[in-house]
Amino acid sequence: MTAMTYALRDSATMFRRDLQHARRVPALTISGLIVPVVLMLLFAGVFGHALGATLAAQSAGTSYIDFLAPGILVMTAGFTAESTAISVCTDMNEGIIPRFRAMAIARASVLTGQVAGGAVRAMISGTLVVAVAVLLGFRSSASPVAWLAAAGVFALLAIALTWITVAFGLLSKTPAGANSLALIPAFLPFISSAFIPVSEISGAGVRWFAANEPFTPIIDTLRGLMTGAVSGHDAALAIAWCVGLALAGYLWARALYNRPWRA
């Protein structure tokens, strides 16, 4: 077999190992789903009337749940990736990763399997979040092609955030520390277009940050795809951010993984 074939085989083995861990410790996966659903219920049910009035002043006929759902979907990718950081850090502290490094397996497979498992969990969680949004009144006129494109953007985002949280897991000394770092990409969408239009955010500095941070074009792209009104500029920027974050996370995680190991 070629080196690529060996690497794919080893990555598939690590992917199965990650899924087995998720099955045996379901609390991490469940928490990645429950938090976004609770946020959706909170903002749609408690704050929805007030925020929806602000939205109606700008976009007549747009329901707040239609506006909210894509933002919560992006947060789902962040909360799901959080479990990957904890899992990687736990493997480090238990000594399994140093043993993997000494084995005759493809080095990249150890991390690639974690990322693949995290991406699968994110896709499952994202599907359930969309189902909850539909139950709350979300309606879409998007075509099947647009929905497939939205799934592709979401998958790319999930991979990007998972690579970053893999790096967090390798960097942290304890699972609690990894969890704290992983909250950054999970909560950063709060300062974005997730809950209200950027133009309605108070404070010039915060408004500028929300307009220029990575999650706003990703949310706007998903919102456009899911409702049938995508902007080409937002889509190109969203893909660029996802690819850039994925590359940065991969290079950072690889550098941390290949460093001289701590005792």
N, C-alpha and C positions, 0 to 999 in steps of 0.2 A: 504494500500500500504506500501511497505517496504521503509526504509530510502533511499536506492539506487534509487528506482522508483521516489520518491519525488525529489531527487537531479537531476535526468535526466529530469524530467518534468520542474523543475524550470530553468535548464540550457537551455532547448529548448525555454522557454519563453524569456529568456535573449538573446538568439541567434536571435530570431525573432525581438526583440527590436533593436539589433545591425544592422540587415539588413534594418529595417525601417529607422534608422538614416542615413545609407549609401545612401538610396534612396532619402531621403529628402535633404541631403547635399552631392551631387555627386562630388563636386570639390575635396574633399580629395581623393576619389577613383580614379578620373581621373588623378590627379597629380601623383599618384603612378604608373600609366601606362605611362603617357606622358614622364616623365623623363627617364626611361629606354629606351624607343623607340628613344628619341632624342639622347641619348648616343650611341645607336647602329648605328643610321644614321651618327653621327659624326665620330665615330671610323671606321666604314666600308667605309664611303664615303670620308672623309677628310684625315684620317691617315692610311686608309687601305692599300694603295700602299706601303708606307714605312714600316709599321709593317708587312705586308704580305711578303715582301722581307726577313725580318729577320726570319720569320717563315719558309719560303721556304728553307732557308739555312740549317734548322734543319730537316724539315719533307717535303720532296719533294712530291708534289701532294696534299697537304692539303691547302684548300682555307682558307682565313682569316676569312670569315664569319662563316665557320664551327668551327673555333677555338674560335671566339668571342661570338657566341650565348649563350653557356652555362654560361659564365661569366656574361653576361647581365641578364640572367635568374636568377642567384643568387642575383644580385643587385635588381631585381624586388621584390623579397621577402622582402628585407630590406626596400625599398621605400613604399611598401604596408603596412608593419607593422607600419610605421610612423604615419599613420592615427589613428591607435589604441591608441597610446600614447596620441595623442591630444584628442581623444574621452573620454578616461578614465579621463584625467586631467580636461576636461570640466565638466564631471559628478561630479567630486569632488567639483569643485568650485561652481556648481549650487546647491549642497546639496543633490543630488538624491542618492548618494551612502550611506551617513549616514542614509537616510530613508530606503534604502534597508536593511542595517544592523539591523534596528529595526523591520523589518517585519519577519513573520514566513516563511522564505524561506531558502533554503540551502545556506549557506554562500559562498561556492565555486562556486555556479551557476552564481553569478554576474560576476566574472572574466572569468569563463569557457565560458560563452556566448560570451564575447568579443573576446576571443581567437578563438572560432569556426567561428565567423563572419570574423575575420581577415584572417583565413586560407582559407575560401571560396573565399574571394576577391583576395587573392594571387594566388589561382589556376586559377581563371578567367583571371587575369592579365598575369600570366605566359603563358596561352594558347594563348592569343593575341600576346604576345611578340614572341613566337615561330612562329606564323603565319606571323608576319612581317619579321622575319628572313628568312622564306621560300621564301617570295616575293623578298628578297634581294639576294637570291641564295643559301641559306642553303640547303644542301642535306644530307640525312642520309641513311645508309645501315643497321641500327639497326633493330632488330626484334621487333614485338609487345610486347614480354615479356620484352625486354630491355627498351622499351618506358614506360611500366607500372612501371618498377623498377625506372626509372628516375622520373616519376611522384610521386612515393612513397618517394624518397629521397627529392624531392622538397617540398612535403607536410610536411615532418618531419622538414625540415629547416624552412618553413613558421611558423609552430607551435612554434618552438624554439625561433625564432626572435620575434614572437608576444608576447610570455610570457615575454620576456625581455623588450619589449616596454610597456607592461602593467605595469611592475615595474617602468619604467621611468615615466609613466603617474601618478602613485600613489606617486612617489617621488617629482615630480615637483610642484611648486606653481602656475605656469601659463602655459597655452597651448603653448606659445612661448618657454618656457623652456623645456617642454616635446618634442616639435618639434626639438629643438637643440640637446637634448640627443639622440633622435631617429635617427639622422643623422649619429651617430657613426657606427652602423651596416650597414647602407645604403652605406656609403662611404669607409668602411674598405676594401672591395674587390678591391679597386684601387691598394692596395699594396698586390697583390696576382698574381696568374697565369691567371687572367681574360683577360688581354690584350696582354701580351707577355709571353713566357716561363720564368719561374723563373730564369733559368740560364743566361738569357739576361738582367736581372735587374742590373742597375749600383749600385755600393756601396756594400761592403761585409755585412755591418750591415743590410741594407734594404733588401738585397737578403736573408739573414738568416731569417729575420722576415717574409718575404713573403713565404718562404719555410715551416715555422713552425706555421703560424697563422691558425685559423680554416677554413677559406674560401678556401684556396688553395686545400686541399684534396676533399672538397665538389665540387668545380668547376671541378677538374680533374675527379672525379667520374661521374658527369653529362656529361662531355665531352666524356668520354669513353662510357657511356651508349647510348648517343644520336648518336654517330658515329660508334658504334659497336666494340669498342676496350677497354672495361673497365678493370681496374686493380683491382684485389681482395684486395691488400693492401690498395689502395686508398679508396675503398668502405668501408672496415671495419673501417678505420680511420674517414671517413666522417660520418658514422652512429654513431660512438662513440662521435664525436664532437656534432652532432645534439642532441643526447640524453642528453649529459652532459649540453649543453646550455639550453635545454628545462627544465631539472630538476633544474638547477640553477635559471633560470628565474621564474619558478613556486614557488620555496621555497622563493625567494626574494619577489615576488609579494604577496604571502600569508602572509609573515611577515609584510610587509607594510600595507596590508589590515586589519590585526588584531591588529595593534598598537592602542593605545589610540588616538582617533580622534582629529585633531586640529580644533579650532574654525574658 
